[in-house]
Amino acid sequence: MQRVAHGDKQAFSTLYDALAPLVFGIVLKVVRDRAQSEEVTQEVMIELWRQAARYRPEAGSVTAWAATIAHRRAVDRVRSAQAASDREHAQAAREHTTAFDEVTEQVEARLESEQVRRCLRGLTELQRQAVTLAYYQGLTYREVAESLRTPLPTIKTRMRDGLIRLRDCMGVTT
């Protein structure tokens, strides 16, 4: 390791040949993907080359030091991959929209329309005329009054009473 720390390429080549299979085996057990394991093994071996001067024989063997670095790098890779996967799932969940069910929407719209028609039939003829002119033809109170040749306060009362009856018939709560 001292020779590797001083930049001896031949010493590193020997070290590489001796440790690469061990490092690869450790990484493969953790990462479980051959291509990823090869990549992590290369990273570990490069780290051994760059950090050779930090090796302390009194702390343990070169093999133990390399194994520790390999295991840490492999765990980091797995955690990184899991975090990326979690982010993708979270983003997909945020972007997920419920599929539009056109048939259900059409059925609900028809049922609501039928209920409105049924409730309108429950109004007096005068209330139904005022409400229909205002809501289906978009006329103002004043225009409804002019169209029906009825005083404005009377139209307002008819519409208010008609809308209250519609609300009650439709089951709307305030």
One Martini backbone bead per residue (centre of mass of N, CA, C, O) as a GRO file, in nm:
protein
  174
    1MET     BB    1   0.055   0.064  -0.017
    2GLN     BB    2   0.293   0.256  -0.022
    3ARG     BB    3   0.342   0.236  -0.327
    4VAL     BB    4   0.064   0.334  -0.411
    5ALA     BB    5   0.082   0.610  -0.258
    6HIS     BB    6   0.340   0.680  -0.467
    7GLY     BB    7   0.230   0.580  -0.768
    8ASP     BB    8   0.252   0.270  -0.820
    9LYS     BB    9   0.130   0.091  -1.081
   10GLN     BB   10   0.224  -0.199  -1.027
   11ALA     BB   11   0.112  -0.218  -0.740
   12PHE     BB   12  -0.179  -0.167  -0.823
   13SER     BB   13  -0.211  -0.407  -1.013
   14THR     BB   14  -0.174  -0.617  -0.793
   15LEU     BB   15  -0.399  -0.518  -0.610
   16TYR     BB   16  -0.624  -0.550  -0.813
   17ASP     BB   17  -0.599  -0.856  -0.867
   18ALA     BB   18  -0.652  -0.928  -0.558
   19LEU     BB   19  -0.932  -0.741  -0.497
   20ALA     BB   20  -1.155  -0.732  -0.719
   21PRO     BB   21  -1.312  -0.998  -0.664
   22LEU     BB   22  -1.396  -0.928  -0.375
   23VAL     BB   23  -1.537  -0.662  -0.430
   24PHE     BB   24  -1.742  -0.771  -0.632
   25GLY     BB   25  -1.880  -0.974  -0.443
   26ILE     BB   26  -1.982  -0.770  -0.235
   27VAL     BB   27  -2.139  -0.587  -0.427
   28LEU     BB   28  -2.328  -0.802  -0.556
   29LYS     BB   29  -2.478  -0.877  -0.290
   30VAL     BB   30  -2.605  -0.587  -0.266
   31VAL     BB   31  -2.695  -0.494  -0.563
   32ARG     BB   32  -2.772  -0.738  -0.786
   33ASP     BB   33  -2.608  -0.602  -1.031
   34ARG     BB   34  -2.371  -0.642  -1.255
   35ALA     BB   35  -2.324  -0.363  -1.381
   36GLN     BB   36  -2.327  -0.203  -1.117
   37SER     BB   37  -2.100  -0.367  -0.981
   38GLU     BB   38  -1.878  -0.293  -1.175
   39GLU     BB   39  -1.890   0.011  -1.125
   40VAL     BB   40  -1.838   0.004  -0.818
   41THR     BB   41  -1.569  -0.143  -0.832
   42GLN     BB   42  -1.421   0.082  -0.981
   43GLU     BB   43  -1.463   0.296  -0.766
   44VAL     BB   44  -1.312   0.148  -0.541
   45MET     BB   45  -1.036   0.120  -0.683
   46ILE     BB   46  -0.994   0.423  -0.716
   47GLU     BB   47  -1.006   0.486  -0.415
   48LEU     BB   48  -0.760   0.317  -0.337
   49TRP     BB   49  -0.561   0.482  -0.502
   50ARG     BB   50  -0.627   0.770  -0.375
   51GLN     BB   51  -0.629   0.649  -0.050
   52ALA     BB   52  -0.360   0.498   0.027
   53ALA     BB   53  -0.240   0.706   0.241
   54ARG     BB   54  -0.481   0.633   0.462
   55TYR     BB   55  -0.366   0.377   0.529
   56ARG     BB   56  -0.378   0.161   0.832
   57PRO     BB   57  -0.240  -0.121   0.961
   58GLU     BB   58  -0.351  -0.100   1.263
   59ALA     BB   59  -0.668  -0.116   1.161
   60GLY     BB   60  -0.596  -0.328   0.928
   61SER     BB   61  -0.636  -0.482   0.655
   62VAL     BB   62  -0.658  -0.438   0.324
   63THR     BB   63  -0.899  -0.619   0.282
   64ALA     BB   64  -1.082  -0.489   0.498
   65TRP     BB   65  -1.074  -0.207   0.383
   66ALA     BB   66  -1.191  -0.276   0.102
   67ALA     BB   67  -1.452  -0.409   0.206
   68THR     BB   68  -1.565  -0.160   0.344
   69ILE     BB   69  -1.577   0.022   0.099
   70ALA     BB   70  -1.752  -0.163  -0.076
   71HIS     BB   71  -1.999  -0.176   0.107
   72ARG     BB   72  -2.058   0.126   0.123
   73ARG     BB   73  -2.093   0.175  -0.181
   74ALA     BB   74  -2.323  -0.027  -0.225
   75VAL     BB   75  -2.524   0.097  -0.029
   76ASP     BB   76  -2.532   0.375  -0.163
   77ARG     BB   77  -2.645   0.275  -0.433
   78VAL     BB   78  -2.907   0.156  -0.328
   79ARG     BB   79  -3.014   0.412  -0.192
   80SER     BB   80  -3.013   0.586  -0.444
   81ALA     BB   81  -3.205   0.411  -0.611
   82GLN     BB   82  -3.440   0.422  -0.408
   83ALA     BB   83  -3.477   0.726  -0.406
   84ALA     BB   84  -3.539   0.753  -0.706
   85SER     BB   85  -3.784   0.569  -0.704
   86ASP     BB   86  -3.948   0.729  -0.495
   87ARG     BB   87  -3.963   0.989  -0.659
   88GLU     BB   88  -4.110   0.868  -0.904
   89HIS     BB   89  -4.359   0.767  -0.751
   90ALA     BB   90  -4.443   1.038  -0.634
   91GLN     BB   91  -4.477   1.182  -0.904
   92ALA     BB   92  -4.683   0.987  -1.024
   93ALA     BB   93  -4.895   1.033  -0.801
   94ARG     BB   94  -4.929   1.339  -0.855
   95GLU     BB   95  -5.006   1.294  -1.175
   96HIS     BB   96  -5.237   1.127  -1.116
   97THR     BB   97  -5.535   1.052  -1.288
   98THR     BB   98  -5.842   0.986  -1.320
   99ALA     BB   99  -6.015   0.825  -1.522
  100PHE     BB  100  -6.231   0.897  -1.767
  101ASP     BB  101  -6.586   0.835  -1.743
  102GLU     BB  102  -6.808   0.881  -1.981
  103VAL     BB  103  -7.053   0.709  -1.909
  104THR     BB  104  -7.093   0.808  -1.622
  105GLU     BB  105  -7.128   1.106  -1.693
  106GLN     BB  106  -7.380   1.067  -1.873
  107VAL     BB  107  -7.563   0.938  -1.663
  108GLU     BB  108  -7.552   1.165  -1.454
  109ALA     BB  109  -7.659   1.388  -1.640
  110ARG     BB  110  -7.933   1.252  -1.700
  111LEU     BB  111  -8.030   1.230  -1.409
  112GLU     BB  112  -8.019   1.532  -1.348
  113SER     BB  113  -8.206   1.626  -1.576
  114GLU     BB  114  -8.451   1.462  -1.485
  115GLN     BB  115  -8.476   1.595  -1.206
  116VAL     BB  116  -8.518   1.881  -1.305
  117ARG     BB  117  -8.773   1.826  -1.472
  118ARG     BB  118  -8.942   1.715  -1.239
  119CYS     BB  119  -8.917   1.972  -1.060
  120LEU     BB  120  -9.040   2.169  -1.263
  121ARG     BB  121  -9.323   2.025  -1.265
  122GLY     BB  122  -9.369   2.120  -0.952
  123LEU     BB  123  -9.434   2.386  -1.053
  124THR     BB  124  -9.570   2.647  -1.135
  125GLU     BB  125  -9.630   2.801  -1.423
  126LEU     BB  126  -9.514   3.081  -1.336
  127GLN     BB  127  -9.247   2.978  -1.218
  128ARG     BB  128  -9.144   2.823  -1.466
  129GLN     BB  129  -9.126   3.063  -1.657
  130ALA     BB  130  -8.926   3.238  -1.498
  131VAL     BB  131  -8.696   3.032  -1.465
  132THR     BB  132  -8.657   2.961  -1.764
  133LEU     BB  133  -8.584   3.245  -1.865
  134ALA     BB  134  -8.338   3.285  -1.675
  135TYR     BB  135  -8.174   2.997  -1.710
  136TYR     BB  136  -8.217   2.924  -2.032
  137GLN     BB  137  -8.206   3.243  -2.154
  138GLY     BB  138  -8.062   3.470  -1.963
  139LEU     BB  139  -8.250   3.648  -1.808
  140THR     BB  140  -8.346   3.900  -1.638
  141TYR     BB  141  -8.568   4.014  -1.427
  142ARG     BB  142  -8.660   4.247  -1.609
  143GLU     BB  143  -8.694   4.075  -1.871
  144VAL     BB  144  -8.903   3.884  -1.756
  145ALA     BB  145  -9.113   4.096  -1.687
  146GLU     BB  146  -9.146   4.198  -1.981
  147SER     BB  147  -9.215   3.925  -2.116
  148LEU     BB  148  -9.472   3.876  -1.900
  149ARG     BB  149  -9.610   4.133  -1.803
  150THR     BB  150  -9.474   4.185  -1.508
  151PRO     BB  151  -9.396   4.274  -1.217
  152LEU     BB  152  -9.095   4.265  -1.069
  153PRO     BB  153  -9.169   4.169  -0.776
  154THR     BB  154  -9.326   3.920  -0.875
  155ILE     BB  155  -9.089   3.776  -1.014
  156LYS     BB  156  -8.908   3.752  -0.769
  157THR     BB  157  -9.103   3.580  -0.605
  158ARG     BB  158  -9.138   3.345  -0.801
  159MET     BB  159  -8.838   3.270  -0.816
  160ARG     BB  160  -8.784   3.223  -0.521
  161ASP     BB  161  -9.000   3.003  -0.480
  162GLY     BB  162  -8.900   2.816  -0.708
  163LEU     BB  163  -8.609   2.771  -0.597
  164ILE     BB  164  -8.691   2.646  -0.332
  165ARG     BB  165  -8.841   2.404  -0.455
  166LEU     BB  166  -8.601   2.296  -0.613
  167ARG     BB  167  -8.410   2.253  -0.381
  168ASP     BB  168  -8.590   2.051  -0.228
  169CYS     BB  169  -8.626   1.844  -0.459
  170MET     BB  170  -8.300   1.800  -0.497
  171GLY     BB  171  -8.161   1.800  -0.198
  172VAL     BB  172  -8.050   2.070  -0.115
  173THR     BB  173  -7.816   2.204   0.105
  174THR     BB  174  -7.720   2.499   0.306
   0.00000   0.00000   0.00000
